[in-house]
Amino acid sequence: MKKLLIIIPLLLLVIGGIAGYTLYRYVKMPYPGSEKRIYISRGTDAEQLWDVLTDSLGSTFADHVMRIWSYKDGDPAKAAGSYIIQPGESAMTVASRLRSGRQNPVKVVIGGHRTFKELVAQLAAQLDFTPEEFAAVCDSTLPAKGFKPQTYQAAILPDTYEFYWNVTPEKALSRLLGYRDDFWNEERRAKAQKIGLTPIEVATLASIVEEETAKASERPTVARLYLNRLNRGMKLQADPTVNLP
């Protein structure tokens, strides 16, 4: 009886130790690597998610994350997006973020393009949709807002933006148009009107000037030259307008 009283506590201690180790491995285990950004595309299933995590974070940590995620009934559709995984972040934390879709935004740079086709390709290369998908949304949206295909570029201002990587083309365009509307406030519209241009014409002229010279110090001079030609009813005779691919 005395031996039994001694053995039982020992067994409980051993079981508790095993349970604690298991808890550490599958819940508290920290990510051992350096900071890593992962990308989970729309339409990714559970098996593909496991592949993404394994390739990016290593098989051991990925296995722990997936076990927790699966136990909590994780939905692959909610996991779509881009996440920054920090050193020391626990498997439980990563699994919870994937389960709830708490992703990190990406910086999207727009600029340096010559054509609308190049602009769309640049944007799609940084987000989870194709150039064709975004172009189709532009075709169905921009004409009603006063843009023609040849002036689509004027609807999107060159700048650095923040988006969630899996943003839809519709939401991306809506936000970009919102930024443009905020930029073209009454004061800026009045300045454009003063020199006889619409916001679309200003954007078009700015893109021509940017293509004409890479030196920022020369752009005001080039812009004045083109404005003078426009005011005189002359053709711009600008290289970028005749050298388009």
N, C-alpha and C positions, 0 to 999 in steps of 0.2 A: 504493500500500500504506500509506504514511504517512497519507494522507488518510483511508483506511478506519479506521486505528487511532484517528484523532481523532474521526471521525463516530460510531463504535460507542459509545464512552463517553458521548458527548453524547446519543445516542438512548436509552441506558439511563438517563441522568439525567432526561431528559424523561419517559420511561415511569414511572420511579420517582416523579417529581413528580405525574404524573396519578394514579397508584395511591394515593399518599399523600393527595391531595386527595379522591379518591373515598372512601377509608377514613374521612377526617374527616367528609365529608358524610353518609355512611350509617351510621357507627358512633359517632363522637365528637361529632357535631353536638349542641350543647347546646340545651335548650328555652329559647327567648328570651322567653317570656311570664312573667306573674306566677303565683304558686301557684294551681293549679286542681285541683278535685276532679272526677273523671269517674265516670260510672255506666254499667256495662255489664250489661244485664239478662240473666237466664237465657234461653236459647234464641236469643241473638244469633248471627248468622252472620258470616262474614268481611266481607261487603259492609257490613252494618250496623255492624260494629266500625269499619271505615274511616270511616263517616259520623260515628260518635260522636267519634272522634279528631280528625277534620277540624273538626267544629263546635266542639270544646272547645280544641284545641291549634293549629289552623291547618293548612292543606293541606300546606305544605312539610314541617313536622316530622312530621305524621301519615303522609305518604308514606314518609319514611325509616323510621319505626317499623314500618310495615306491611311494607316490603320485608325488613327484618331478621327480623321475626316470621314472615313467610311462608317465608323461606329456612331458618329453624330449625324448620319444620313446626309452627307454632303451632296450637293447638286452640282454637276459639272457646269451647267449653264450659269450658275451664280459665281463660279470660280473664274470665269473668263475675265481677262484684263492683264495688267502688268503690276508686278509687286517687287518692291525692294526688300530683300531678306538681309537683315543685319546680323553680324557676328554675335553669337550668344543668344539669339532669339530662340525661344523654346519651340519644340515640335507642336505643342498644344497651341501656342500663339499663332504659328503659321497656319495650322489646320483651321483655327477659328477665323482667321482672316480670309482664307480661301472659301470657307463655308458661307461667310457673310458678304464676300465681294469687297472687302475693305482694301482697295488697291491704292497705288501711288500714281499721281499724274505724271505724264511725260511732257517735256518741253518740245514744242513743235516750232521749227524755224521756217518762215516763209520769206523768200526773197532771192534775188539773183537769177530769176527765170526770164526768158525772152518771150515765151508764148504761154497761152492758157494751158496747152497740153503739158508743157513742162511744169507749170505750177501744180496741176492736178497730180502729176507723177511725183513731184516733191512732197506733196501733202500725204499721198497714199503710202509713200515709202516710210513714213513716220507713224502711221496709224493702221489699225486693223481693218482696212477696207481697200478695195481695188480702185485704180484710177477710173475705170469704167463706171463703177458704182457711184463715185462722187460726181463725175461728169453728168451722169443721168439725172441726179438730183438737181444739179445746176440748170440743166435744160428744162426741168419741170418747175423750177422756182424763180429763176432770175428774170426771164422775160416779163413776168407780171410785175416786177419791181423796176422796170424801165431799162433793163440791160439787153443788149443784142449780143449774139455769140462773139462778135469781134470786140466787145467791151466787157466781157465776163471778168477779165483780170481786174478791172476797176472795182469789182465788188469785194475784193479781198485785199486788205492792206498788208504790205510786207512788215513783218514784226515777229517777235518771239511770243508764242502763246503756250498756255498749259491746257492739256486735255487729258481725259482718261483714254488710255490706248485703244480700248474697244468702243469708243464713241461711235455712234452710227453716222453715216454721211449726212443724214437729215439734221441731226443735232449739231454736227460740226459746222455745217453751212449756216445754220441759224445763229450760232454763236459768233461766227465770223462776220455775218451781216450786222449783228448787234454791235460788235466792236467798231465796224465802219460807221454805223449811225451815230455812235457816241463820239467818234472822231469828228464827223462832219456836223458840228454844232452850228448854231446861228452865226457865231463870230467868223468861223472859217468859211461858211457858205457866203457870207457877205464879202469877205476878202476875195474869194474866187469870182464872185459876180463883178467886183470892182475891176478885175482885169479881163472881164468878158468871157469867163469860162465856167462851165458846170463842174461839179465834183468829179463826174466821170471823165471829162476832158482834162482836168487837172491830173488825175491819176494816169491817164494815157500819156500825157506830155511828160510826166515825171518818169515813167518807165522808159520813154525814148531818151530822155536826158541821161538817165542812169546807164543805159546801154551805150550811149555816145562816149561817155568818159567815166573812167573808174576813179578819178580824182575828185573828192568831194569839194575841194576848193574851186574847181573849174565849173561845177554844175550851175551855180547862179548865173555865170556869164553865158553858158550855153542856153540856159532856160530863157534868159532875156533875149538872146538872138532869135530863138524860135518864136517867142511872143511877138517880137517886132515883125517877123515875117507873117504871122497870123493876122496881126492888125492891119497889115498892108495887103491882105488877101493873097499873099504869095504861098507857094508850096513850101513845106518844111525843108525838103531836099536833105533829109537826115539819113545817114547810112543805115541805122537800124530799121527804118521803114521800107528799105529796098533789099535788105540782106536777110530777111526772115527765111527760115528753111521751108 
